[in-house]
Amino acid sequence: MGQASVRWRDDPVLTAIYAYWDAKRAGRAMPSRRDIDPTELDPRVLPHVILTEALAEDGRLRCRFRLAGTALKEALGLDITGQYVDVLNPNKRYAAYIEGLYRMAMEGKRPVFSSSMAMTADASARRLTRRMICPLSSDGAAAAMFLCGQTFQAFGAEPAPTMTYAEHFDPGIVEIVPPE
């Protein structure tokens, strides 16, 4: 399965995250963090939920995972709660890619869908991950947090590489989700 054939509407978890975010907007550009109650989500979606906060430090954006569901812990082999993207990822190219996705959602005030493939050096094992990053705002103007969903699909030899420690990754699809 090529990445080009994978769209966010093909993933029921990401579709549910987007629908929830869109309903909570209630006509605004973005919902507020206080509008979000993860327990309102389908229990099958909860393991894939991430809450991320954006912090401006030394003139740059840093992202910290405030909450990460159990599907992420299982797929990554570690709990990312409380971790910063740039510290968590030894592959600095990958960390910059992830921070760029958050920046895109923040600046566009719209959800961002992405897919990327992590690979072993010989490409014998691969893991596709899909993300939906939905901005949240406390003041209605600037995004400061994000409601996210992330799913994983492994291909080839086991164990499939995690995105965090992949020898190689392919950025794949990145798109801003347009209003409906």
HUNOR-V394508 format. One record per backbone hydrogen bond with DSSP energy under -1.0 kcal/mol. CO is the residue of the C=O (numbers start at 1). NH is the residue of the N-H. If there is no record, write none. Layout:
co & nh
CO & NH
CO & NH
This chain:
co & nh
3 & 6
7 & 10
8 & 11
11 & 15
12 & 16
13 & 17
14 & 18
15 & 19
16 & 20
17 & 21
18 & 22
19 & 23
20 & 24
21 & 25
25 & 28
31 & 137
32 & 35
33 & 36
37 & 40
38 & 41
42 & 45
42 & 46
45 & 48
46 & 49
47 & 71
48 & 150
49 & 69
50 & 148
51 & 66
51 & 67
52 & 146
53 & 64
55 & 62
57 & 60
60 & 57
62 & 55
63 & 85
64 & 53
65 & 82
67 & 51
69 & 73
70 & 74
71 & 75
72 & 76
73 & 77
80 & 83
83 & 65
84 & 88
85 & 89
90 & 92
91 & 95
92 & 96
93 & 97
94 & 98
95 & 99
96 & 100
97 & 101
98 & 102
99 & 103
100 & 104
101 & 105
102 & 106
103 & 107
104 & 108
105 & 109
111 & 177
112 & 133
113 & 175
114 & 131
116 & 129
117 & 170
118 & 127
119 & 168
120 & 123
124 & 157
125 & 120
126 & 155
127 & 118
128 & 153
129 & 116
130 & 151
131 & 114
132 & 149
133 & 112
134 & 147
136 & 144
136 & 145
144 & 54
145 & 136
146 & 52
147 & 134
148 & 50
149 & 132
151 & 130
153 & 128
155 & 126
168 & 119
170 & 117
173 & 115
175 & 113
